[in-house]
Amino acid sequence: MPLNATIKRLLASLPKRWRWVVTMPPSTRYTWPGRQWSERRLLAALKRILKRLNLPGKLHTFRDTFISNALLRGTPVSVVREWVGHVDEEVLKLYTHVPNDASQAAMQRLAEANNRLQESEKPRKEAAGDSAQSQHSDKEERDERDAK
């Protein structure tokens, strides 16, 4: 599984007394330490934590948030698809949500770029206008000379 450098350093710093870095606590039925978490038990523990913290959403919210954040920060779709195990881009789109603040920031960047473009075109338009005015003045002078 790909991990960022901070997580890798954190995991490497943990003591390695057993095969697994994060292990299940001993229980009355399984009294030995160092057992691997089963996916079912890990999900159940995460659900209990979410409930205790009174956090909205479900476990799937983690996946949804991860996918959305990765795409919003410019991670290529093909990389995100590989990380989350989806081959079909249409399925991946179901998990992707653009939060309003990201949408607003993108709209602001677009407006700023448009303003910069308009500002850079002003001198050219003004110069073109001056040139047209001088051409018009020259024509008027020629017309006046020709009339005399």
N, CA, C and O of each residue as an XYZ file, in Angstrom:
592
protein
N       0.853     -1.168      0.000
C       0.000      0.000      0.000
C       0.897      1.229      0.000
O       1.832      1.301      0.797
N       0.635      2.202     -0.880
C       1.457      3.418     -0.886
C       1.184      4.244      0.366
O       0.031      4.433      0.754
N       2.241      4.730      0.988
C       2.125      5.563      2.184
C       2.972      6.813      2.001
O       3.996      6.782      1.319
N       2.543      7.910      2.608
C       3.381      9.102      2.510
C       4.554      8.980      3.476
O       4.545      8.120      4.357
N       5.558      9.831      3.318
C       6.807      9.728      4.080
C       6.581      9.872      5.580
O       7.245      9.193      6.364
N       5.670     10.731      5.996
C       5.404     10.931      7.425
C       4.866      9.655      8.057
O       5.305      9.257      9.136
N       3.921      9.019      7.387
C       3.348      7.772      7.914
C       4.413      6.673      7.951
O       4.493      5.914      8.916
N       5.219      6.593      6.910
C       6.290      5.580      6.889
C       7.230      5.764      8.073
O       7.591      4.791      8.736
N       7.636      7.032      8.349
C       8.536      7.298      9.481
C       7.867      6.921     10.792
O       8.495      6.317     11.662
N       6.581      7.280     10.939
C       5.853      6.960     12.162
C       5.785      5.457     12.381
O       6.063      4.973     13.478
N       5.417      4.718     11.342
C       5.322      3.261     11.467
C       6.687      2.639     11.751
O       6.793      1.695     12.534
N       7.731      3.170     11.114
C       9.081      2.641     11.336
C       9.554      2.898     12.773
O      10.367      2.142     13.304
N       9.046      3.961     13.398
C       9.480      4.287     14.759
C       8.788      3.440     15.821
O       9.254      3.382     16.959
N       7.692      2.788     15.472
C       6.969      1.964     16.452
C       7.761      0.696     16.765
O       8.448      0.156     15.898
N       7.659      0.226     18.009
C       8.371     -1.011     18.355
C       7.801     -2.199     17.575
O       6.595     -2.302     17.353
N       8.696     -3.079     17.172
C       8.265     -4.251     16.397
C       8.460     -5.511     17.253
O       9.444     -6.237     17.114
N       7.503     -5.736     18.127
C       7.575     -6.922     18.972
C       6.923     -8.130     18.304
O       7.205     -9.281     18.636
N       6.023     -7.821     17.334
C       5.326     -8.893     16.649
C       5.400     -8.662     15.160
O       6.002     -7.693     14.697
N       4.789     -9.552     14.419
C       4.797     -9.431     12.953
C       4.043     -8.188     12.485
O       4.436     -7.553     11.506
N       2.958     -7.841     13.186
C       2.110     -6.725     12.790
C       2.456     -5.504     13.616
O       2.713     -5.620     14.814
N       2.468     -4.334     12.995
C       2.788     -3.098     13.715
C       1.635     -2.717     14.639
O       1.851     -2.405     15.810
N       0.440     -2.743     14.124
C      -0.745     -2.441     14.925
C      -1.467     -3.760     15.157
O      -1.889     -4.429     14.213
N      -1.600     -4.123     16.430
C      -2.181     -5.430     16.749
C      -3.412     -5.277     17.630
O      -3.641     -4.236     18.246
N      -4.187     -6.336     17.667
C      -5.382     -6.364     18.508
C      -4.968     -6.504     19.967
O      -3.969     -7.152     20.280
N      -5.733     -5.902     20.840
C      -5.445     -6.113     22.266
C      -5.848     -7.530     22.677
O      -6.756     -8.113     22.084
N      -5.189     -8.074     23.672
C      -5.606     -9.395     24.162
C      -7.045     -9.345     24.681
O      -7.500     -8.308     25.163
N      -7.740    -10.445     24.582
C      -9.116    -10.523     25.073
C      -9.223    -11.737     25.989
O      -8.256    -12.479     26.161
N     -10.402    -11.936     26.576
C     -10.572    -13.104     27.449
C     -10.484    -14.396     26.649
O     -10.026    -15.415     27.165
N     -10.909    -14.363     25.419
C     -10.857    -15.566     24.583
C      -9.463    -15.778     23.991
O      -8.963    -16.902     23.946
N      -8.836    -14.677     23.532
C      -7.493    -14.736     22.944
C      -6.566    -13.918     23.836
O      -6.476    -12.699     23.694
N      -5.899    -14.573     24.731
C      -5.122    -13.866     25.751
C      -3.723    -13.471     25.292
O      -3.051    -12.694     25.970
N      -3.275    -13.992     24.153
C      -1.923    -13.655     23.694
C      -1.928    -12.349     22.894
O      -2.871    -12.062     22.157
N      -0.881    -11.583     23.050
C      -0.784    -10.322     22.310
C      -0.224    -10.552     20.910
O       0.276    -11.631     20.591
N      -0.322     -9.501     20.075
C       0.314     -9.555     18.764
C      -0.521    -10.138     17.650
O       0.004    -10.453     16.582
N      -1.824    -10.289     17.882
C      -2.672    -10.846     16.822
C      -3.017     -9.780     15.794
O      -3.172     -8.604     16.124
N      -3.136    -10.209     14.544
C      -3.526     -9.310     13.461
C      -4.995     -8.946     13.602
O      -5.820     -9.767     14.004
N      -5.304     -7.703     13.264
C      -6.692     -7.289     13.229
C      -7.355     -7.924     12.016
O      -6.798     -7.891     10.918
N      -8.514     -8.490     12.198
C      -9.278     -8.939     11.036
C      -9.984     -7.701     10.492
O     -10.235     -6.752     11.234
N     -10.297     -7.710      9.226
C     -10.974     -6.562      8.636
C     -12.298     -6.302      9.337
O     -12.659     -5.153      9.591
N     -13.011     -7.357      9.643
C     -14.317     -7.225     10.306
C     -14.173     -6.555     11.667
O     -14.945     -5.657     12.002
N     -13.184     -6.990     12.458
C     -12.982     -6.401     13.791
C     -12.471     -4.959     13.711
O     -12.861     -4.109     14.511
N     -11.612     -4.700     12.756
C     -11.098     -3.345     12.587
C     -12.231     -2.388     12.226
O     -12.310     -1.285     12.768
N     -13.100     -2.802     11.322
C     -14.240     -1.963     10.947
C     -15.181     -1.747     12.129
O     -15.693     -0.646     12.332
N     -15.401     -2.796     12.901
C     -16.272     -2.672     14.073
C     -15.664     -1.684     15.082
O     -16.388     -0.875     15.664
N     -14.347     -1.745     15.291
C     -13.681     -0.820     16.217
C     -13.785      0.619     15.712
O     -14.049      1.532     16.494
N     -13.581      0.825     14.421
C     -13.694      2.167     13.866
C     -15.118      2.712     13.994
O     -15.313      3.897     14.263
N     -16.105      1.844     13.801
C     -17.499      2.267     13.954
C     -17.764      2.711     15.389
O     -18.441      3.714     15.616
N     -17.230      1.965     16.359
C     -17.425      2.336     17.765
C     -16.772      3.695     18.048
O     -17.344      4.524     18.757
N     -15.595      3.916     17.502
C     -14.897      5.190     17.713
C     -15.696      6.341     17.116
O     -15.861      7.379     17.757
N     -16.194      6.166     15.893
C     -17.000      7.216     15.265
C     -18.234      7.518     16.100
O     -18.605      8.679     16.274
N     -18.862      6.480     16.609
C     -20.072      6.666     17.405
C     -19.741      7.411     18.700
O     -20.455      8.340     19.078
N     -18.651      7.007     19.388
C     -18.236      7.680     20.623
C     -17.898      9.145     20.396
O     -18.185      9.993     21.240
N     -17.287      9.440     19.255
C     -16.913     10.819     18.940
C     -18.081     11.617     18.372
O     -17.973     12.819     18.130
N     -19.198     10.925     18.166
C     -20.405     11.556     17.623
C     -20.137     12.211     16.268
O     -20.636     13.301     15.987
N     -19.349     11.538     15.436
C     -19.026     12.052     14.105
C     -20.059     11.585     13.096
O     -20.469     10.425     13.113
N     -20.485     12.488     12.215
C     -21.447     12.081     11.187
C     -20.764     11.224     10.125
O     -19.539     11.200     10.010
N     -21.565     10.545      9.378
C     -21.028      9.748      8.287
C     -20.817      8.303      8.685
O     -21.151      7.871      9.788
N     -20.257      7.589      7.755
C     -20.016      6.163      7.949
C     -18.550      5.894      7.625
O     -17.815      6.803      7.239
N     -18.142      4.669      7.780
C     -16.765      4.324      7.461
C     -16.448      4.620      6.004
O     -15.319      4.971      5.661
N     -17.445      4.477      5.159
C     -17.228      4.725      3.739
C     -16.871      6.199      3.487
O     -16.301      6.541      2.450
N     -17.218      7.066      4.455
C     -16.890      8.478      4.353
C     -15.378      8.677      4.238
O     -14.928      9.585      3.540
N     -14.588      7.835      4.917
C     -13.131      7.936      4.825
C     -12.676      7.736      3.383
O     -11.850      8.491      2.868
N     -13.222      6.719      2.748
C     -12.855      6.419      1.360
C     -13.264      7.563      0.438
O     -12.490      8.012     -0.407
N     -14.494      8.019      0.621
C     -15.037      9.106     -0.181
C     -14.173     10.361     -0.035
O     -13.824     10.995     -1.031
N     -13.834     10.715      1.188
C     -13.022     11.902      1.460
C     -11.628     11.749      0.876
O     -11.095     12.687      0.282
N     -11.034     10.573      1.039
C      -9.694     10.328      0.507
C      -9.675     10.523     -1.009
O      -8.804     11.215     -1.536
N     -10.626      9.918     -1.702
C     -10.684     10.015     -3.168
C     -10.876     11.467     -3.588
O     -10.165     11.957     -4.466
N     -11.831     12.158     -2.968
C     -12.103     13.548     -3.330
C     -10.878     14.426     -3.114
O     -10.516     15.212     -3.989
N     -10.237     14.297     -1.956
C      -9.059     15.123     -1.660
C      -7.904     14.818     -2.601
O      -7.211     15.731     -3.050
N      -7.696     13.550     -2.899
C      -6.598     13.195     -3.806
C      -6.816     13.814     -5.188
O      -5.878     14.350     -5.777
N      -8.031     13.745     -5.703
C      -8.321     14.298     -7.027
C      -8.265     15.826     -7.022
O      -7.756     16.429     -7.967
N      -8.786     16.456     -5.962
C      -8.767     17.915     -5.879
C      -7.348     18.464     -5.770
O      -7.092     19.604     -6.156
N      -6.436     17.669     -5.254
C      -5.049     18.114     -5.106
C      -4.185     17.714     -6.300
O      -2.961     17.840     -6.268
N      -4.851     17.226     -7.361
C      -4.127     16.998     -8.612
C      -3.558     15.605     -8.798
O      -2.783     15.393     -9.730
N      -3.905     14.653     -7.961
C      -3.436     13.289     -8.167
C      -4.122     12.741     -9.415
O      -5.346     12.811     -9.519
N      -3.367     12.201    -10.354
C      -3.990     11.681    -11.574
C      -5.035     10.602    -11.267
O      -4.868      9.784    -10.363
N      -6.106     10.632    -12.043
C      -7.207      9.680    -11.850
C      -6.696      8.248    -11.900
O      -7.139      7.407    -11.118
N      -5.771      7.958    -12.807
C      -5.270      6.589    -12.925
C      -4.573      6.134    -11.644
O      -4.664      4.964    -11.273
N      -3.886      7.042    -10.973
C      -3.195      6.697     -9.716
C      -4.226      6.452     -8.614
O      -4.125      5.477     -7.869
N      -5.215      7.340     -8.514
C      -6.256      7.179     -7.493
C      -7.002      5.868     -7.714
O      -7.307      5.148     -6.764
N      -7.291      5.568     -8.972
C      -7.983      4.305     -9.292
C      -7.177      3.115     -8.808
O      -7.738      2.165     -8.263
N      -5.872      3.156     -9.000
C      -5.020      2.051     -8.556
C      -5.027      1.941     -7.037
O      -5.106      0.841     -6.491
N      -4.945      3.083     -6.354
C      -4.924      3.073     -4.896
C      -6.197      2.485     -4.305
O      -6.146      1.724     -3.339
N      -7.343      2.841     -4.889
C      -8.612      2.433     -4.283
C      -9.200      1.175     -4.906
O     -10.221      0.665     -4.444
N      -8.562      0.681     -5.944
C      -8.986     -0.596     -6.503
C     -10.148     -0.529     -7.469
O     -10.819     -1.537     -7.687
N     -10.405      0.625     -8.053
C     -11.464      0.717     -9.054
C     -10.852      0.812    -10.440
O      -9.929      1.591    -10.676
N     -11.375      0.015    -11.343
C     -10.900      0.057    -12.719
C     -11.760      1.010    -13.533
O     -11.256      1.700    -14.419
N     -13.038      1.051    -13.244
C     -13.992      1.841    -14.007
C     -14.036      3.287    -13.501
O     -14.313      3.528    -12.326
N     -13.762      4.242    -14.389
C     -13.755      5.654    -14.005
C     -15.146      6.123    -13.579
O     -15.263      7.013    -12.738
N     -16.197      5.536    -14.147
C     -17.556      5.933    -13.776
C     -17.832      5.595    -12.313
O     -18.496      6.363    -11.617
N     -17.332      4.461    -11.844
C     -17.509      4.089    -10.439
C     -16.751      5.068     -9.558
O     -17.248      5.484     -8.512
N     -15.547      5.437     -9.980
C     -14.736      6.379     -9.214
C     -15.452      7.724     -9.078
O     -15.363      8.369     -8.034
N     -16.155      8.147    -10.117
C     -16.872      9.424    -10.073
C     -17.952      9.433     -8.992
O     -18.280     10.491     -8.455
N     -18.503      8.270     -8.670
C     -19.533      8.199     -7.641
C     -18.992      8.636     -6.288
O     -19.741      9.135     -5.449
N     -17.693      8.449     -6.074
C     -17.082      8.788     -4.796
C     -16.527     10.198     -4.765
O     -16.082     10.659     -3.714
N     -16.542     10.886     -5.883
C     -15.882     12.183     -5.988
C     -16.886     13.304     -5.799
O     -17.889     13.389     -6.507
N     -16.600     14.157     -4.834
C     -17.454     15.309     -4.568
C     -16.552     16.530     -4.467
O     -15.528     16.497     -3.785
N     -16.929     17.598     -5.139
C     -16.159     18.830     -5.051
C     -16.832     19.699     -3.999
O     -17.955     20.160     -4.201
N     -16.152     19.927     -2.871
C     -16.769     20.757     -1.842
C     -16.933     22.192     -2.328
O     -16.195     22.651     -3.200
N     -17.895     22.888     -1.761
C     -18.214     24.239     -2.202
C     -17.014     25.170     -2.113
O     -16.818     25.995     -3.005
N     -16.188     25.059     -1.041
C     -15.059     25.975     -0.916
C     -14.037     25.748     -2.034
O     -13.418     26.700     -2.509
N     -13.860     24.505     -2.451
C     -12.945     24.223     -3.560
C     -13.514     24.780     -4.860
O     -12.779     25.312     -5.692
N     -14.816     24.655     -5.027
C     -15.471     25.183     -6.223
C     -15.357     26.709     -6.249
O     -15.070     27.296     -7.292
N     -15.581     27.340     -5.108
C     -15.480     28.797     -5.029
C     -14.054     29.265     -5.308
O     -13.853     30.266     -5.996
N     -13.064     28.545     -4.778
C     -11.663     28.920     -5.007
C     -11.307     28.798     -6.494
O     -10.599     29.644     -7.040
N     -11.799     27.748     -7.135
C     -11.541     27.569     -8.567
C     -12.196     28.688     -9.373
O     -11.608     29.196    -10.327
N     -13.407     29.068     -8.992
C     -14.105     30.152     -9.681
C     -13.353     31.466     -9.491
O     -13.253     32.261    -10.425
N     -12.823     31.703     -8.289
C     -12.053     32.916     -8.016
C     -10.796     32.963     -8.882
O     -10.466     34.009     -9.441
N     -10.082     31.818     -8.997
C      -8.883     31.769     -9.839
C      -9.232     32.060    -11.299
O      -8.485     32.746    -11.996
N     -10.363     31.537    -11.754
C     -10.807     31.784    -13.124
C     -11.104     33.270    -13.335
O     -10.723     33.839    -14.358
N     -11.777     33.893    -12.378
C     -12.102     35.324    -12.486
C     -10.827     36.162    -12.490
O     -10.713     37.112    -13.265
N      -9.867     35.819    -11.630
C      -8.603     36.559    -11.581
C      -7.830     36.422    -12.897
O      -7.264     37.395    -13.394
N      -7.812     35.216    -13.452
C      -7.125     35.005    -14.733
C      -7.805     35.817    -15.829
O      -7.129     36.397    -16.679
N      -9.127     35.864    -15.817
C      -9.869     36.641    -16.811
C      -9.558     38.131    -16.674
O      -9.377     38.822    -17.676
N      -9.495     38.629    -15.429
C      -9.161     40.042    -15.197
C      -7.756     40.357    -15.695
O      -7.540     41.398    -16.317
N      -6.791     39.467    -15.428
C      -5.421     39.692    -15.900
C      -5.387     39.756    -17.429
O      -4.686     40.587    -18.006
N      -6.145     38.880    -18.072
C      -6.198     38.856    -19.536
C      -6.774     40.167    -20.062
O      -6.241     40.748    -21.008
N      -7.850     40.625    -19.456
C      -8.469     41.877    -19.891
C      -7.527     43.059    -19.674
O      -7.448     43.951    -20.518
N      -6.819     43.071    -18.554
C      -5.869     44.154    -18.272
C      -4.723     44.152    -19.285
O      -4.273     45.215    -19.713
N      -4.255     42.975    -19.668
C      -3.147     42.907    -20.625
C      -3.603     43.322    -22.026
O      -2.783     43.763    -22.831
N      -4.897     43.189    -22.329
C      -5.406     43.576    -23.647
C      -5.722     45.065    -23.735
O      -5.801     45.595    -24.844
N      -5.907     45.763    -22.611
C      -6.245     47.190    -22.615
C      -5.228     48.031    -23.378
O      -5.631     48.798    -24.252
N      -3.919     47.926    -23.091
C      -2.950     48.761    -23.815
C      -3.006     48.546    -25.328
O      -2.854     49.489    -26.105
N      -3.224     47.299    -25.733
C      -3.307     47.029    -27.182
C      -4.529     47.692    -27.795
O      -4.452     48.256    -28.886
N      -5.668     47.624    -27.090
C      -6.896     48.237    -27.609
C      -6.753     49.746    -27.661
O      -7.174     50.387    -28.624
N      -6.144     50.319    -26.601
C      -5.957     51.772    -26.579
C      -5.018     52.202    -27.704
O      -5.264     53.197    -28.385
N      -3.943     51.441    -27.890
C      -3.000     51.761    -28.968
C      -3.684     51.651    -30.323
O      -3.470     52.478    -31.210
N      -4.494     50.637    -30.470
C      -5.220     50.464    -31.736
C      -6.202     51.611    -31.927
O      -6.394     52.079    -33.049
N      -6.825     52.068    -30.847
C      -7.761     53.185    -30.924
C      -7.044     54.469    -31.311
O      -7.545     55.229    -32.140
N      -5.853     54.729    -30.710
C      -5.071     55.914    -31.050
C      -4.679     55.883    -32.507
O      -4.732     56.908    -33.187
N      -4.289     54.734    -32.992
C      -3.879     54.586    -34.384
C      -5.050     54.868    -35.315
O      -4.884     55.520    -36.345
N      -6.227     54.380    -34.956
C      -7.417     54.595    -35.782
C      -7.790     56.068    -35.798
O      -8.187     56.610    -36.829
N      -7.654     56.728    -34.608
C      -7.966     58.151    -34.550
C      -7.012     58.957    -35.413
O      -7.430     59.871    -36.123
N      -5.714     58.616    -35.351
C      -4.755     59.369    -36.156
C      -5.008     59.136    -37.641
O      -4.862     60.057    -38.444
N      -5.383     57.917    -38.013
C      -5.696     57.650    -39.419
C      -6.917     58.462    -39.840
O      -6.960     59.001    -40.946
N      -7.915     58.549    -38.945
C      -9.118     59.303    -39.244
C      -8.773     60.794    -39.409
O      -9.270     61.446    -40.328
N      -7.917     61.335    -38.516
C      -7.498     62.748    -38.600
C      -6.749     63.010    -39.897
O      -6.984     64.028    -40.547
N      -5.844     62.104    -40.289
C      -5.100     62.261    -41.549
C      -6.054     62.324    -42.734
O      -5.870     63.138    -43.639
N      -7.060     61.478    -42.732
C      -8.025     61.444    -43.841
C      -8.792     62.766    -43.904
O      -9.015     63.314    -44.984
N      -9.200     63.280    -42.712
C      -9.926     64.554    -42.684
C      -9.063     65.675    -43.272
O      -9.550     66.498    -44.047
N      -7.755     65.702    -42.890
C      -6.857     66.734    -43.415
C      -6.725     66.622    -44.934
O      -6.743     67.639    -45.627
N      -6.594     65.412    -45.457
C      -6.494     65.214    -46.913
C      -7.774     65.672    -47.600
O      -7.733     66.322    -48.645
N      -8.927     65.321    -46.993
C     -10.201     65.722    -47.574
C     -10.317     67.248    -47.629
O     -10.800     67.811    -48.612
N      -9.866     67.904    -46.556
C      -9.936     69.372    -46.523
C      -9.034     69.976    -47.598
O      -9.441     70.922    -48.271
N      -7.798     69.442    -47.777
C      -6.882     69.925    -48.795
C      -7.468     69.730    -50.188
O      -7.398     70.609    -51.047
N      -8.054     68.537    -50.383
C      -8.627     68.235    -51.704
C      -9.810     69.168    -51.998
O     -10.016     69.539    -53.154
N     -10.584     69.552    -50.992
C     -11.740     70.441    -51.173
C     -11.285     71.831    -51.556
O     -12.021     72.522    -52.261
N     -10.094     72.292    -51.127
C      -9.597     73.635    -51.433
C      -9.094     73.647    -52.793
O      -8.624     74.681    -53.268
